[in-house]
Amino acid sequence: MSQPHILVDPARCDRDGLCIAECPVAIIAFGPDGLPAGVTDAVERCIGCGHCIAVCPKDALTLAGQAPESLPALEKGLGVSPEAAEQLLRSRRSIRRYKKTPVDRALLLQCIDTARYAPSGMNAQPVHWLVVEGRERMLELAGLTAGALRRLPYFLRFLESWERGEDVILRGAPNLIVAHAERAGFDHTVDAAIALTYFELAAHARGVGTCWAGLFMRAANDSPELNQALGLPEGHRVLCALMAGMPKYGFQRLPPRKAARVRWL
Ligand SMILES: Cc1cc2nc3c(=O)[nH]c(=O)nc-3n(C[C@H](O)[C@H](O)[C@H](O)COP(=O)(O)O)c2cc1C
């Protein structure tokens, strides 16, 4: 007989019910033996978020064959002070002046690895990553973006600069990080935007600069040429994209921002 979707070790479980309380889709309940167990349609309804394994202080629960010991433990001493977190979040800037050399692949992979933990609707984790490397490729994509923008209103100012030889489209960045997903089904644009936001904060923490590639994003799905150059898998579309590279300059202060407009109800 195959192993149940939710398997609880009676020797470890202290019946605290945390796995039941944490499950967002209510597929775990106490069984007649007093131990948590999956309900009958647990497999079909499980979204694989793993909260049940991750919350158990006794490492008592195995989910879909994944034992708690196979998952990284949280390092208690590694907490970030609110002040440090605030500075990291506030000091991220859009970088538009880059060093020429592409970012070390290992560094980019670390940022992508962090971005895997971004939230996604129904834990779909829909994002696939494409990493573009090198100025030659970047200029080719910027040129194709300019071509697509010519067919749209509003972008005249950028196109004039592009035609003067200024890369206002991909800003001289040596890398582009493209989040793409299947076109069919739910629209995963919000999931991709959150994943890239995780990416850019992880990048900032490691000294890598980023900037949202809004013009490229606008053009990407309107341009068959651009799509072809990206070589996305069949049925996929670009959701969001970030330029990346090592910044040429550093910032000394926070820039001004609007005061928060808050209403309590
Ligand atoms: C969705 C989105 C698209 C953007 N597109 C571009 C772009 O195409 N080119 C660019 O230079 N900056 C782009 N930006 C950067 C914004 O101009 C920038 O976030 C804003 O001016 C605030 O500056 P900061 O990011 O340094 O705080 C974009 C930002 C977002 C969120």
Ligand as a Chemical Component Dictionary entry (heavy atoms), coordinates in Angstrom:
data_LIG
# 
_chem_comp.id                   LIG 
_chem_comp.type                 NON-POLYMER 
_chem_comp.pdbx_formal_charge   0 
_chem_comp.three_letter_code    LIG 
# 
loop_
_chem_comp_atom.comp_id 
_chem_comp_atom.atom_id 
_chem_comp_atom.alt_atom_id 
_chem_comp_atom.type_symbol 
_chem_comp_atom.charge 
_chem_comp_atom.model_Cartn_x 
_chem_comp_atom.model_Cartn_y 
_chem_comp_atom.model_Cartn_z 
_chem_comp_atom.pdbx_ordinal 
LIG C1  C1  C 0 6.453  48.223 -13.148 1  
LIG C2  C2  C 0 7.644  49.148 -13.236 2  
LIG C3  C3  C 0 8.187  49.427 -14.479 3  
LIG C4  C4  C 0 9.302  50.256 -14.572 4  
LIG N1  N1  N 0 9.878  50.442 -15.793 5  
LIG C5  C5  C 0 11.027 51.152 -15.882 6  
LIG C6  C6  C 0 11.722 51.268 -17.144 7  
LIG O1  O1  O 0 11.290 50.718 -18.162 8  
LIG N2  N2  N 0 12.855 51.985 -17.176 9  
LIG C7  C7  C 0 13.367 52.586 -16.064 10 
LIG O2  O2  O 0 14.406 53.222 -16.155 11 
LIG N3  N3  N 0 12.755 52.496 -14.867 12 
LIG C8  C8  C 0 11.599 51.775 -14.733 13 
LIG N4  N4  N 0 10.982 51.631 -13.519 14 
LIG C9  C9  C 0 11.587 52.237 -12.319 15 
LIG C10 C10 C 0 10.787 53.409 -11.749 16 
LIG O3  O3  O 0 10.957 54.538 -12.547 17 
LIG C11 C11 C 0 11.287 53.620 -10.304 18 
LIG O4  O4  O 0 10.908 52.511 -9.532  19 
LIG C12 C12 C 0 10.777 54.884 -9.636  20 
LIG O5  O5  O 0 11.208 56.040 -10.321 21 
LIG C13 C13 C 0 11.233 54.987 -8.181  22 
LIG O6  O6  O 0 12.632 54.927 -8.051  23 
LIG P1  P1  P 0 13.337 53.808 -7.159  24 
LIG O7  O7  O 0 12.969 52.467 -7.766  25 
LIG O8  O8  O 0 14.791 54.081 -7.236  26 
LIG O9  O9  O 0 12.791 53.930 -5.777  27 
LIG C14 C14 C 0 9.862  50.830 -13.397 28 
LIG C15 C15 C 0 9.307  50.531 -12.161 29 
LIG C16 C16 C 0 8.240  49.677 -12.068 30 
LIG C17 C17 C 0 7.691  49.321 -10.708 31 
# 
loop_
_chem_comp_bond.comp_id 
_chem_comp_bond.atom_id_1 
_chem_comp_bond.atom_id_2 
_chem_comp_bond.value_order 
_chem_comp_bond.pdbx_ordinal 
LIG C1  C2  SING 1  
LIG C2  C3  SING 2  
LIG C2  C16 DOUB 3  
LIG C3  C4  DOUB 4  
LIG C4  N1  SING 5  
LIG C4  C14 SING 6  
LIG N1  C5  DOUB 7  
LIG C5  C6  SING 8  
LIG C5  C8  SING 9  
LIG C6  O1  DOUB 10 
LIG C6  N2  SING 11 
LIG N2  C7  SING 12 
LIG C7  O2  DOUB 13 
LIG C7  N3  SING 14 
LIG N3  C8  DOUB 15 
LIG C8  N4  SING 16 
LIG N4  C9  SING 17 
LIG N4  C14 SING 18 
LIG C9  C10 SING 19 
LIG C10 O3  SING 20 
LIG C10 C11 SING 21 
LIG C11 O4  SING 22 
LIG C11 C12 SING 23 
LIG C12 O5  SING 24 
LIG C12 C13 SING 25 
LIG C13 O6  SING 26 
LIG O6  P1  SING 27 
LIG P1  O7  DOUB 28 
LIG P1  O8  SING 29 
LIG P1  O9  SING 30 
LIG C14 C15 DOUB 31 
LIG C15 C16 SING 32 
LIG C16 C17 SING 33 
# 
